Amino acid sequence: MADTDNEATSTGVPASRRRGAALEAAIADAAWDELAEVGYAEVTMLGIAKRAGTSKAVLYRRWRNLPELYLDVLTSKRVDIDIPDTGNLRDDLVELLDWLRRRIAGMPADFIAGMITATHRRPDLAEKFRDFIRQSQVVTAMDAIVNRAVARGEIKPGALTAPMRSMPFDLLRHDLLIYGTVAPDRVPVIVEEIFVPMLRGRDALSYRALMLSSHCS
């Protein structure tokens, strides 16, 4: 980020001199508050700069556009997750996916779709945004949950393949894109009717079939 903002703000008022973490936090908070208030379609660099008490020049020295700015903001706002340990696979997965659902449900409805559209022609930014949706710590937590289930004898070793690992997150993202939200009762459906049966080798539909048939009713 910019080293300092000791110049006129976007309102023409001299900015207070801020550096490093203080300036980063001010811009990140302003960008998030602006997003919540006006929605992604109406967010501007000028609006963020005014809210942060800095100038557009400070923002443009660090980011060329809004998608780049928001990807850094999302990264800065990641939080640690306590890996669920309820003693059974189903409940662990429901708690994990519901944690993720609550995290992404707090975003404006147009944010996910807007970011996907904005990063479409930038594979590097698109992958970074997908990483946020998947949340690497959630994937790590899922691996730990599955390994414990294997140790308890609930599923066989090797049940979680690489394509299957992203499937629950892809289904959540599908709902966000199509419906603008993920209903709380959607998580148990994904876990009980799709993911756990696949892990246990029952009703193992192909990944493509799942994506085509999920939530069509």
Backbone as JSON, one array per atom type, in Angstrom:
{
  "sequence": "MADTDNEATSTGVPASRRRGAALEAAIADAAWDELAEVGYAEVTMLGIAKRAGTSKAVLYRRWRNLPELYLDVLTSKRVDIDIPDTGNLRDDLVELLDWLRRRIAGMPADFIAGMITATHRRPDLAEKFRDFIRQSQVVTAMDAIVNRAVARGEIKPGALTAPMRSMPFDLLRHDLLIYGTVAPDRVPVIVEEIFVPMLRGRDALSYRALMLSSHCS",
  "N": [[0.82, -1.2, 0.0], [0.24, 2.4, -0.18], [2.83, 4.46, 1.13], [2.41, 6.76, 2.64], [-0.1, 9.28, 3.36], [0.1, 12.03, 3.28], [-1.14, 14.37, 1.96], [-3.47, 16.45, 0.13], [-6.84, 15.52, 0.7], [-9.54, 13.85, -1.06], [-11.52, 15.68, -0.8], [-10.27, 18.05, -0.74], [-9.22, 18.84, 1.64], [-6.4, 18.91, 3.77], [-4.85, 15.81, 4.42], [-4.49, 13.8, 7.38], [-1.32, 12.71, 8.53], [-0.53, 9.55, 7.76], [0.8, 6.26, 7.92], [1.87, 3.06, 6.63], [0.54, 0.38, 8.46], [-1.57, 1.76, 9.71], [-2.64, 3.39, 7.7], [-3.32, 1.42, 5.82], [-5.3, 0.02, 7.26], [-7.26, 2.01, 7.52], [-8.02, 2.49, 4.85], [-8.92, -0.07, 4.1], [-11.08, -0.46, 5.86], [-12.7, 1.67, 5.07], [-13.24, 0.97, 2.41], [-14.72, -1.37, 2.78], [-16.91, -0.44, 4.27], [-18.0, 1.36, 2.45], [-18.77, -0.39, 0.41], [-20.75, -1.89, 1.75], [-22.64, 0.09, 2.12], [-23.38, 1.24, -0.4], [-23.29, -0.76, -2.32], [-21.68, -2.95, -4.71], [-21.85, -2.15, -7.4], [-22.02, 0.61, -7.32], [-19.79, 1.53, -6.05], [-16.91, 3.61, -5.87], [-13.54, 4.71, -6.52], [-13.19, 7.32, -5.66], [-15.24, 7.6, -3.75], [-14.37, 5.78, -1.78], [-11.92, 6.94, -1.09], [-12.72, 9.43, -0.02], [-14.17, 8.53, 2.21], [-12.16, 7.32, 3.65], [-10.61, 9.45, 4.28], [-8.51, 10.3, 2.68], [-6.7, 10.62, -0.43], [-7.61, 10.13, -3.93], [-5.32, 9.72, -5.39], [-3.57, 8.44, -3.65], [-4.78, 5.94, -3.45], [-4.68, 5.06, -6.14], [-1.97, 4.86, -6.55], [-1.42, 2.48, -5.45], [-3.33, 0.59, -6.33], [-4.69, -0.35, -9.46], [-7.34, -0.54, -10.09], [-10.74, -1.15, -8.93], [-11.32, -3.99, -8.47], [-8.71, -5.03, -7.88], [-8.14, -3.59, -5.55], [-10.2, -4.5, -3.82], [-9.64, -7.22, -3.64], [-7.3, -7.22, -2.15], [-8.34, -6.1, 0.18], [-10.15, -8.09, 0.97], [-8.35, -10.14, 1.53], [-7.01, -9.0, 3.7], [-8.98, -9.1, 5.59], [-9.39, -11.67, 6.33], [-10.12, -14.28, 8.63], [-9.18, -16.43, 11.33], [-10.16, -19.86, 11.65], [-11.74, -22.05, 13.89], [-11.33, -25.43, 13.88], [-14.06, -27.52, 13.51], [-15.07, -30.04, 15.86], [-17.01, -32.23, 16.5], [-17.32, -34.88, 16.86], [-18.48, -36.44, 14.92], [-18.71, -37.0, 11.39], [-20.73, -35.79, 9.78], [-21.83, -33.61, 11.34], [-19.52, -32.1, 11.82], [-18.88, -31.23, 9.21], [-21.17, -29.76, 8.54], [-21.01, -27.64, 10.41], [-18.61, -26.47, 9.58], [-19.1, -25.67, 6.86], [-21.27, -24.01, 7.3], [-20.12, -21.97, 8.74], [-18.56, -20.82, 6.72], [-20.63, -20.08, 4.99], [-21.91, -18.08, 6.5], [-19.88, -16.2, 6.58], [-19.59, -15.33, 3.87], [-22.13, -14.56, 3.38], [-22.44, -12.1, 4.48], [-21.71, -10.24, 2.64], [-22.57, -7.71, 0.19], [-25.25, -8.38, -2.1], [-24.63, -8.1, -4.81], [-21.91, -8.27, -4.94], [-20.29, -10.65, -5.22], [-21.0, -11.55, -7.82], [-20.3, -9.26, -9.25], [-17.53, -9.09, -8.81], [-16.64, -11.47, -9.98], [-17.32, -10.99, -12.65], [-15.73, -8.71, -13.11], [-13.16, -9.7, -12.85], [-12.9, -11.47, -14.87], [-11.36, -11.32, -17.23], [-8.85, -11.35, -16.24], [-6.91, -13.7, -15.37], [-5.17, -14.09, -13.17], [-6.22, -12.46, -11.14], [-8.77, -13.55, -11.02], [-8.28, -16.14, -10.07], [-7.26, -15.53, -7.57], [-9.52, -14.44, -6.39], [-11.24, -16.66, -6.4], [-9.83, -18.19, -4.6], [-10.35, -16.8, -2.27], [-13.11, -17.27, -1.97], [-13.12, -20.03, -1.66], [-11.52, -20.13, 0.56], [-8.66, -20.89, 1.97], [-8.05, -21.82, 4.54], [-10.38, -23.08, 5.22], [-10.46, -25.24, 3.48], [-8.23, -26.61, 4.46], [-9.23, -27.17, 7.0], [-11.32, -28.89, 6.28], [-9.88, -31.08, 5.3], [-8.72, -31.95, 7.69], [-11.02, -32.67, 9.13], [-12.03, -34.76, 7.54], [-9.89, -36.56, 7.75], [-10.04, -37.21, 10.46], [-12.5, -38.48, 10.46], [-11.88, -40.71, 8.95], [-10.11, -41.96, 10.72], [-11.92, -42.61, 12.72], [-13.34, -44.52, 11.49], [-15.52, -43.9, 9.93], [-15.47, -43.3, 7.21], [-13.68, -44.54, 4.32], [-10.07, -44.66, 3.86], [-8.64, -42.3, 1.61], [-11.0, -41.45, 0.52], [-11.66, -38.82, 0.0], [-11.21, -37.19, -2.81], [-9.24, -35.09, -5.05], [-10.9, -33.56, -6.95], [-13.35, -33.75, -5.58], [-12.9, -32.28, -3.3], [-13.29, -29.52, -3.69], [-15.96, -29.37, -4.26], [-18.21, -28.86, -2.35], [-17.81, -26.12, -1.85], [-18.03, -25.04, -4.38], [-20.73, -25.49, -4.85], [-21.91, -23.81, -2.93], [-21.02, -21.36, -3.96], [-22.35, -21.42, -6.39], [-25.04, -21.07, -5.56], [-24.85, -18.49, -4.51], [-24.32, -16.98, -6.81], [-26.57, -17.47, -8.43], [-28.84, -17.04, -6.8], [-28.18, -15.01, -5.09], [-27.74, -15.36, -2.42], [-27.08, -17.75, 0.24], [-29.15, -20.03, 1.53], [-29.75, -20.88, 4.97], [-30.64, -23.55, 5.4], [-29.64, -24.85, 3.27], [-27.03, -25.79, 3.56], [-27.05, -28.21, 5.26], [-28.33, -29.87, 3.38], [-26.48, -30.04, 1.26], [-24.43, -31.34, 2.62], [-25.62, -33.74, 3.73], [-27.07, -34.99, 1.64], [-25.48, -34.98, -0.58], [-22.55, -34.63, -0.27], [-21.52, -36.24, 1.94], [-22.65, -38.83, 1.26], [-21.16, -39.22, -1.13], [-18.55, -39.33, -0.12], [-18.76, -41.66, 1.29], [-19.11, -43.44, -0.69], [-21.6, -43.95, -1.78], [-24.3, -43.53, -4.01], [-22.76, -42.11, -5.84], [-22.62, -39.63, -7.75], [-21.4, -38.07, -10.74], [-19.18, -35.23, -10.76], [-19.86, -33.27, -12.63], [-22.54, -33.92, -13.13], [-23.65, -33.36, -10.67], [-23.36, -30.58, -10.51], [-25.02, -29.78, -12.56], [-27.47, -30.69, -11.76], [-27.98, -29.74, -9.22], [-29.94, -27.93, -6.92], [-32.03, -27.25, -8.64], [-34.71, -27.27, -8.4]],
  "CA": [[0.0, 0.0, 0.0], [0.97, 3.64, -0.17], [3.59, 4.64, 2.35], [1.87, 7.85, 3.43], [-1.13, 10.04, 2.67], [0.25, 13.42, 3.71], [-1.48, 15.26, 0.86], [-4.88, 16.82, 0.21], [-7.81, 14.46, 0.49], [-10.4, 14.05, -2.23], [-12.39, 16.83, -0.55], [-9.44, 19.24, -0.75], [-8.73, 19.09, 2.99], [-5.17, 18.16, 4.0], [-5.03, 14.57, 5.16], [-3.58, 13.54, 8.47], [-0.2, 11.9, 8.05], [-0.63, 8.16, 8.19], [1.71, 5.38, 7.2], [1.86, 1.63, 6.9], [-0.63, -0.35, 8.92], [-2.68, 2.67, 10.01], [-3.25, 3.77, 6.43], [-3.93, 0.21, 5.27], [-6.54, -0.27, 7.98], [-8.24, 3.05, 7.21], [-8.52, 2.26, 3.5], [-9.68, -1.33, 4.09], [-12.36, -0.23, 6.54], [-13.5, 2.56, 4.23], [-13.71, 0.21, 1.24], [-15.74, -2.31, 3.23], [-18.09, 0.33, 4.65], [-18.58, 1.89, 1.22], [-19.4, -1.52, -0.25], [-21.98, -2.21, 2.48], [-23.62, 1.18, 2.04], [-23.87, 1.57, -1.74], [-23.25, -1.91, -3.21], [-20.49, -2.98, -5.55], [-22.07, -1.44, -8.66], [-21.93, 2.05, -7.12], [-18.54, 1.88, -5.37], [-15.9, 4.29, -6.68], [-12.3, 5.05, -5.83], [-13.41, 8.6, -5.01], [-16.02, 7.38, -2.54], [-13.52, 5.14, -0.78], [-10.92, 7.92, -0.65], [-13.39, 10.39, 0.86], [-14.52, 7.87, 3.48], [-10.91, 7.03, 4.37], [-9.92, 10.69, 4.6], [-7.27, 10.38, 1.91], [-6.92, 11.07, -1.8], [-7.62, 9.1, -4.96], [-3.95, 9.46, -5.82], [-3.0, 7.44, -2.75], [-5.33, 4.64, -3.83], [-4.22, 4.66, -7.47], [-0.56, 4.48, -6.48], [-1.34, 1.09, -5.0], [-4.23, -0.28, -7.1], [-5.1, 0.19, -10.75], [-8.79, -0.6, -10.23], [-11.46, -1.62, -7.74], [-11.11, -5.41, -8.16], [-7.43, -5.22, -7.21], [-8.27, -3.07, -4.19], [-11.05, -5.35, -2.98], [-8.97, -8.48, -3.39], [-6.41, -6.99, -1.01], [-9.19, -5.9, 1.35], [-10.64, -9.41, 1.38], [-7.23, -10.86, 2.14], [-6.71, -8.4, 5.01], [-10.07, -9.36, 6.53], [-9.52, -13.1, 6.64], [-10.06, -14.6, 10.06], [-8.89, -17.83, 11.6], [-11.31, -20.7, 11.95], [-11.54, -23.19, 14.77], [-11.8, -26.62, 13.18], [-15.11, -28.21, 14.28], [-14.75, -31.39, 16.32], [-18.22, -32.67, 17.2], [-17.27, -36.33, 17.06], [-19.0, -37.17, 13.77], [-18.41, -36.36, 10.12], [-21.83, -34.94, 9.3], [-21.93, -32.38, 12.1], [-18.31, -31.32, 11.57], [-18.98, -30.6, 7.89], [-22.22, -28.74, 8.59], [-20.48, -26.48, 11.12], [-17.59, -25.83, 8.75], [-19.71, -24.99, 5.71], [-22.14, -22.93, 7.77], [-19.21, -20.87, 9.06], [-18.24, -20.17, 5.45], [-21.85, -19.44, 4.5], [-22.12, -16.83, 7.24], [-18.85, -15.24, 6.17], [-19.84, -14.74, 2.56], [-23.49, -13.99, 3.35], [-22.37, -10.72, 4.94], [-21.35, -9.36, 1.53], [-23.7, -7.27, -0.62], [-25.68, -9.42, -3.04], [-24.02, -7.97, -6.13], [-20.45, -8.24, -4.85], [-19.69, -11.86, -5.79], [-21.19, -11.51, -9.26], [-19.52, -8.14, -9.77], [-16.11, -9.42, -8.8], [-16.39, -12.5, -10.99], [-17.35, -10.32, -13.95], [-14.62, -7.77, -13.22], [-11.87, -10.41, -12.92], [-13.02, -12.49, -15.91], [-10.27, -11.22, -18.19], [-7.58, -11.35, -15.51], [-6.84, -15.01, -14.71], [-4.49, -14.01, -11.88], [-7.17, -11.93, -10.18], [-9.87, -14.51, -10.9], [-7.85, -17.23, -9.19], [-7.16, -14.98, -6.22], [-10.87, -14.3, -5.85], [-11.71, -18.02, -6.11], [-9.17, -18.62, -3.37], [-11.07, -16.22, -1.15], [-14.38, -17.97, -1.82], [-12.83, -21.35, -1.09], [-10.85, -19.9, 1.84], [-7.7, -21.99, 2.13], [-8.12, -22.41, 5.88], [-11.55, -23.96, 5.24], [-10.03, -26.47, 2.83], [-7.38, -27.28, 5.43], [-10.11, -27.71, 8.04], [-12.03, -30.03, 5.73], [-8.95, -32.21, 5.28], [-8.59, -32.44, 9.06], [-12.29, -33.32, 9.47], [-12.09, -36.03, 6.83], [-8.89, -37.46, 8.34], [-10.58, -37.71, 11.73], [-13.57, -39.43, 10.12], [-11.19, -41.95, 8.55], [-9.6, -42.58, 11.94], [-13.05, -43.17, 13.47], [-13.93, -45.59, 10.7], [-16.74, -43.46, 9.27], [-15.23, -43.39, 5.77], [-12.45, -45.24, 3.99], [-8.95, -43.81, 3.47], [-8.64, -41.93, 0.2], [-12.36, -41.15, 0.05], [-11.72, -37.44, -0.46], [-10.34, -36.97, -3.97], [-9.01, -33.68, -5.33], [-12.1, -32.9, -7.49], [-14.41, -33.68, -4.58], [-12.57, -31.33, -2.23], [-13.85, -28.19, -3.95], [-17.37, -29.47, -4.63], [-19.14, -28.12, -1.48], [-17.61, -24.68, -2.01], [-18.59, -24.69, -5.68], [-22.19, -25.46, -4.72], [-22.23, -22.57, -2.23], [-20.8, -20.27, -4.91], [-23.45, -21.5, -7.35], [-26.22, -20.45, -4.97], [-24.6, -17.06, -4.41], [-24.42, -16.38, -8.13], [-27.92, -17.6, -8.99], [-29.88, -16.55, -5.9], [-27.71, -13.86, -4.33], [-27.51, -15.73, -1.03], [-27.13, -19.18, 0.52], [-30.1, -20.25, 2.62], [-29.17, -21.7, 6.04], [-30.97, -24.96, 5.28], [-28.95, -25.42, 2.1], [-25.81, -26.46, 4.0], [-27.3, -29.63, 5.58], [-28.66, -30.61, 2.16], [-25.22, -30.32, 0.58], [-23.66, -32.32, 3.4], [-26.29, -35.01, 3.95], [-27.59, -35.63, 0.44], [-24.5, -35.0, -1.68], [-21.13, -34.79, 0.02], [-21.24, -37.42, 2.76], [-22.83, -40.05, 0.45], [-20.03, -39.38, -2.04], [-17.4, -39.78, 0.65], [-18.99, -43.05, 1.71], [-19.19, -44.29, -1.87], [-22.98, -44.26, -2.13], [-24.93, -42.56, -4.9], [-21.65, -41.27, -6.26], [-22.83, -38.96, -9.02], [-20.23, -37.35, -11.23], [-19.15, -33.83, -10.38], [-20.62, -32.51, -13.63], [-23.96, -34.18, -12.93], [-24.06, -32.65, -9.46], [-23.47, -29.16, -10.79], [-26.15, -29.56, -13.43], [-28.75, -31.06, -11.15], [-28.14, -29.18, -7.88], [-30.77, -26.76, -6.64], [-32.83, -26.89, -9.83], [-36.14, -27.21, -8.08]],
  "C": [[0.86, 1.25, 0.0], [1.65, 3.84, 1.16], [2.99, 5.7, 3.25], [0.76, 8.54, 2.65], [-1.1, 11.49, 3.1], [0.09, 14.37, 2.53], [-2.96, 15.57, 0.98], [-5.76, 15.61, -0.04], [-8.63, 14.76, -0.74], [-11.41, 15.17, -2.03], [-11.6, 18.12, -0.53], [-8.88, 19.6, 0.6], [-7.45, 18.3, 3.2], [-5.42, 16.93, 4.84], [-4.08, 14.5, 6.33], [-2.51, 12.59, 7.97], [-0.3, 10.5, 8.62], [0.28, 7.31, 7.33], [1.35, 3.93, 7.48], [0.53, 1.07, 7.32], [-1.82, 0.56, 9.19], [-3.4, 3.08, 8.74], [-3.95, 2.58, 5.78], [-5.27, -0.08, 5.92], [-7.63, 0.74, 7.64], [-8.85, 2.82, 5.83], [-9.37, 0.99, 3.44], [-11.04, -1.15, 4.73], [-13.28, 0.65, 5.69], [-14.07, 1.82, 3.03], [-14.84, -0.74, 1.63], [-17.03, -1.59, 3.59], [-18.79, 0.9, 3.41], [-19.34, 0.8, 0.46], [-20.74, -1.85, 0.41], [-23.05, -1.16, 2.27], [-24.2, 1.33, 0.64], [-23.92, 0.37, -2.69], [-22.1, -1.81, -4.19], [-20.66, -2.14, -6.82], [-21.86, 0.06, -8.53], [-20.64, 2.47, -6.41], [-17.6, 2.57, -6.35], [-14.64, 4.52, -5.84], [-12.47, 6.37, -5.06], [-14.19, 8.43, -3.72], [-15.21, 6.75, -1.43], [-12.52, 6.13, -0.21], [-11.54, 8.93, 0.32], [-13.67, 9.77, 2.23], [-13.28, 7.6, 4.32], [-10.18, 8.29, 4.78], [-8.58, 10.8, 3.91], [-7.62, 10.81, 0.49], [-6.99, 9.89, -2.75], [-6.21, 8.75, -5.39], [-3.29, 8.4, -4.96], [-3.49, 6.05, -3.13], [-4.75, 4.17, -5.16], [-2.73, 4.38, -7.51], [-0.4, 3.01, -6.12], [-2.16, 0.15, -5.86], [-4.63, 0.4, -8.39], [-6.62, 0.27, -10.87], [-9.42, -1.16, -8.97], [-11.27, -3.11, -7.46], [-9.79, -5.68, -7.45], [-7.5, -4.74, -5.76], [-9.06, -4.04, -3.32], [-10.44, -6.73, -2.74], [-8.0, -8.34, -2.22], [-7.21, -6.79, 0.28], [-9.7, -7.24, 1.87], [-9.55, -10.2, 2.07], [-6.95, -10.33, 3.54], [-7.76, -8.75, 6.05], [-10.3, -10.85, 6.78], [-9.39, -13.32, 8.13], [-9.78, -16.09, 10.2], [-10.18, -18.59, 11.93], [-10.91, -21.81, 12.9], [-12.15, -24.42, 14.09], [-12.85, -27.34, 14.03], [-14.67, -29.62, 14.68], [-15.91, -31.89, 17.17], [-18.23, -34.15, 17.5], [-17.88, -37.13, 15.93], [-18.84, -36.33, 12.51], [-19.49, -35.37, 9.69], [-21.85, -33.6, 10.01], [-20.71, -31.49, 11.91], [-18.42, -30.56, 10.25], [-20.05, -29.52, 7.88], [-21.7, -27.49, 9.29], [-19.46, -25.73, 10.26], [-18.21, -25.04, 7.6], [-20.63, -23.86, 6.15], [-21.3, -21.73, 8.2], [-18.87, -20.09, 7.79], [-19.46, -19.45, 4.89], [-22.09, -18.12, 5.2], [-21.11, -15.77, 6.85], [-19.21, -14.56, 4.85], [-21.24, -14.14, 2.46], [-23.5, -12.53, 3.79], [-22.0, -9.74, 3.84], [-22.61, -8.9, 0.79], [-23.99, -8.27, -1.73], [-24.97, -9.32, -4.38], [-22.5, -8.08, -6.12], [-19.8, -9.44, -5.52], [-19.79, -11.82, -7.31], [-20.35, -10.41, -9.89], [-18.04, -8.44, -9.84], [-15.77, -10.49, -9.83], [-16.37, -11.89, -12.39], [-16.11, -9.45, -14.15], [-13.28, -8.49, -13.39], [-11.85, -11.43, -14.06], [-11.84, -12.5, -16.87], [-8.9, -11.16, -17.53], [-7.48, -12.66, -14.74], [-6.17, -14.96, -13.34], [-5.44, -13.48, -10.8], [-8.34, -12.88, -9.95], [-9.5, -15.63, -9.95], [-7.73, -16.74, -7.75], [-8.53, -14.83, -5.58], [-11.47, -15.67, -5.54], [-11.09, -18.54, -4.82], [-9.87, -18.04, -2.15], [-12.38, -16.96, -0.9], [-14.15, -19.34, -1.2], [-12.27, -21.22, 0.31], [-9.95, -21.08, 2.19], [-7.76, -22.63, 3.5], [-9.32, -23.33, 6.01], [-11.21, -25.29, 4.58], [-9.14, -27.29, 3.77], [-8.21, -27.91, 6.54], [-10.87, -28.92, 7.54], [-11.13, -31.27, 5.7], [-8.81, -32.81, 6.68], [-9.84, -33.19, 9.49], [-12.38, -34.7, 8.82], [-11.09, -37.03, 7.41], [-9.37, -38.03, 9.67], [-11.68, -38.73, 11.48], [-12.98, -40.76, 9.67], [-10.71, -42.68, 9.78], [-10.71, -43.2, 12.78], [-13.72, -44.31, 12.73], [-15.21, -45.2, 10.0], [-16.64, -43.55, 7.75], [-13.89, -44.08, 5.54], [-11.33, -44.26, 3.66], [-9.0, -43.51, 1.97], [-10.0, -41.55, -0.35], [-12.46, -39.75, -0.53], [-10.72, -37.23, -1.59], [-10.21, -35.47, -4.23], [-10.23, -32.99, -5.95], [-13.23, -32.76, -6.47], [-14.17, -32.6, -3.54], [-13.22, -29.97, -2.45], [-15.36, -28.19, -4.17], [-18.31, -28.72, -3.68], [-19.03, -26.61, -1.65], [-18.18, -24.21, -3.34], [-20.12, -24.62, -5.62], [-22.65, -24.21, -3.97], [-22.09, -21.37, -3.19], [-21.92, -20.23, -5.97], [-24.7, -20.81, -6.81], [-26.05, -18.93, -4.88], [-24.82, -16.36, -5.75], [-25.86, -16.37, -8.65], [-28.97, -16.91, -8.12], [-29.46, -15.35, -5.06], [-27.46, -14.14, -2.86], [-27.47, -17.25, -0.93], [-28.04, -19.37, 1.73], [-29.47, -21.15, 3.68], [-29.45, -23.19, 5.9], [-30.33, -25.63, 4.07], [-27.72, -26.21, 2.52], [-26.06, -27.91, 4.4], [-27.65, -30.46, 4.36], [-27.39, -30.99, 1.41], [-24.45, -31.42, 1.3], [-24.32, -33.68, 3.4], [-26.67, -35.74, 2.66], [-26.58, -35.74, -0.69], [-23.11, -35.41, -1.2], [-20.82, -36.04, 0.84], [-21.53, -38.72, 2.0], [-21.69, -40.29, -0.53], [-18.81, -39.89, -1.3], [-17.54, -41.24, 1.07], [-19.21, -43.99, 0.54], [-20.58, -44.68, -2.27], [-23.54, -43.16, -3.01], [-23.9, -41.57, -5.45], [-21.87, -40.71, -7.66], [-21.54, -38.28, -9.46], [-20.32, -35.89, -10.81], [-19.98, -32.98, -11.35], [-22.13, -32.7, -13.42], [-24.47, -33.43, -11.7], [-24.28, -31.17, -9.76], [-24.67, -28.87, -11.67], [-27.47, -29.77, -12.72], [-29.01, -30.34, -9.82], [-29.07, -27.98, -7.89], [-31.59, -26.31, -7.84], [-34.3, -26.73, -9.51], [-36.54, -25.83, -7.58]]
}
